Amino acid sequence: MERLNDLTRREYYASFPFADEKATMEAVNAALQAILGVPVSPDKTGIYLISSNAGFYSSVAFWEEVLEKGPGLANPERFPWTLANAPCGAISRAFGITGPNYTFHGTAMDLPVTLEQIDFDLSQELISQAWLIALDFGKNLKENTRLSVLVFSDALEVNALMAQLYRQPYGLEGLSSDALKKFQFFATD
Amino acid sequence: MNPLSSRIVITGMGVATPLGMSVSGLWSRLLEGQSAARAWEDLAAEGYRSNYACRIEGIEHAPFRRGRQLALLAAESAVKQSGLPVPKNTGIFFGSTLGESAAFEFAATGQSIDLQDHAVRSIARGIAHQYGVENAPTAIATACAAGNYAVGMACRALKKGRIALAIAGGAEPFSRLAMVGFSRSRAMSNQYCRPFDVNRSGMLLGEGAAIFMLERAEDALARGATPLAEVLSLGLTCDAYHPVAPRPDGSGIRRAIETALKTAGVLPEQIDWVNTHGSGTKLSDIAEAKALKQVFGENVPTCSGSKGALGHALGAASAIELALCVQGIQAQTLPPTPCHEQADPECNIPCLSSPRSATIQYVLNCAFAFGGLNSALLIRSWNV
């Protein structure tokens, strides 16, 4: 347990009063900067973002504008933010991180497979550090955004957390440890 | 046995595309140089500046489930070709951009709809439901590179030994939202998509799906199956440069390709064919060509691209193109690049205009995405 506490010492929660992805990411990146600082090896850092609704707000808002103004006059600035991977791309730009960049549409259900990917990438030395970020932009597009972060620099750390998190592969049977609480804002489905 | 040393093979694949609902049909039309691009009256009537696109006609689907239906059609062919029953603990790795785009457009009208039930994960769930898979599916939202990501993740899960069979791929229904977005971003051609052509003016929107059955080679061989191709490695990088534009020097793409090669222990001179991303936009094609020249020097392998024939199917694109890579290996034939007529000297890569028989062992499938995502999936023929 001591090992687990050590590896999750950078756990963090934050709430931001935005639902708009673009506006929210400014606050998210500021929080990440305060928590994590600058990555030591940007080209060997991977970002693994899990979100249940990245892109939702901008997609609806963009199409509302299309309906209002017509397809020839909608402002294109919002369009890139309709893509679910836009927030993860924004983090990469803010920190100059040029390693693997993953976005999963999901919930706590996706923690095992995400950790498995991080484990693989660390053990194969494709990366030297992984940022596992859970980022939800608020239920029903209106409630506050929530953010949590875990940083891994060693596959052994990932394995330790995986052992804590679950016993059955791809299941929720073992998801009862303290570590899961960091992701509890994700609705299980 | 070290599970990481396992070799992963494709034993089934299926597609749903504007040029055919089978790999063989798509392949024959591609070799003929056909393009599905045409003007659409409904888009013109709705006031779209460009009404050219590549769409699939005659698909029946439940409301807001077009993406799921395309994925299921492709999965049906893949499962059938593999000859495998689908066990409950199969891993599902599925990529798309936003999922059922029409649901988000519907929500914008102010009417109630559960968007969670129509996002990327919903299509993956549809596949799981269809085959009684109990594992939680993995939904990868990495836009136009999502198919490569999905297949790469499936391989890693199989190598770890956690699953014995994976269904992986991508799907994207035709998206009016994307049609407007790309058009308003001035990334859209008003007629044909011409990858690496001096007269190219942008991309065309497409739609479709491609699904693969993946398993460990020893399992496939033990049941008497003949692998279609082996998946070797996936290289991933991020440009960290611009929300929509690629890094102009192509260095992010170069690193993705180099990572794929290094991970697999394959030398650049071993590559027989590069299936390019080839979106037909000015900046992306130049960046990709620069990257290829950085990796391969003066000996860039034969290149081709299919977006002139199929449009850009976004989250399905790299999966559909992987099916073409596998089919090219099977047929030992390099496909043409439809609508590529006059090479852009600024790109200057050997882009094939007509099909050619060749010995094809190692193939790179390149795919990039908004947000600066770069992916390079390396496959090879099974008999190597």
Interface residues (C-beta under 8 A of the other chain):
Chain A: P42 D43 I47 S51 S52 N53 A54 G55 F56 S59 V60 A61 F62 W63 E64 V66 L67 G70 P71 G72 A74 N75 P76 F79 P80 T82 L83 A84 N85 A86 C88 G89 A90 S92 R93 F95 G96 I97 T98 G99 P100 N101 Y102 T103 F104 H105 G106 M109 D110 V113 E116 Q117 F120 S123 Q124 L126 P169 Y170 G171 D189
Chain B: L4 E46 G47 Y48 R49 N89 G91 T97 L98 G99 S101 F104 E105 A107 A108 T109 L115 Q116 A119 V120 R121 N135 A136 T138 A139 I140 A141 T142 A143 Y149 M153 R156 A157 K159 K160 R162 I163 R176 L177 M179 V180 G181 F182 S183 R184 S185 R186 L236 T237 C238 D239 A240 Y241 H242 P243 V244 G252 R255 T259 T263 A369 F370 G371 G372 L373
